Amino acid sequence: MKNKHLFGLSVLFAVLPFLTGCWMAVAAGAGAYGGYKMKEKGYTVQSPITKKKNSEKESD
């Protein structure tokens, strides 16, 4: 019984580093899906980095 428990823990610790990328992919997919659903309901996203318009550029 103790050997099975020890073996299970060692397998878990061996596989855990490989699963971290999967969780990041799941989180990115959930964020993308949430953004898609918000876009369907009419919300818009504004980029924090915007290009200056030509009229503002000419006045400087």
Secondary structure as the mmCIF struct_conf table of DSSP 4:
data_model
#
loop_
_struct_conf.conf_type_id
_struct_conf.id
_struct_conf.beg_label_comp_id
_struct_conf.beg_label_asym_id
_struct_conf.beg_label_seq_id
_struct_conf.end_label_comp_id
_struct_conf.end_label_asym_id
_struct_conf.end_label_seq_id
HELX_RH_AL_P HELX_RH_AL_P1 LYS A 2 GLU A 40
TURN_TY1_P TURN_TY1_P1 LYS A 41 GLY A 42
BEND BEND1 PRO A 48 ILE A 49
HELX_LH_PP_P HELX_LH_PP_P1 LYS A 51 LYS A 53
HELX_RH_AL_P HELX_RH_AL_P2 ASN A 54 SER A 59
#
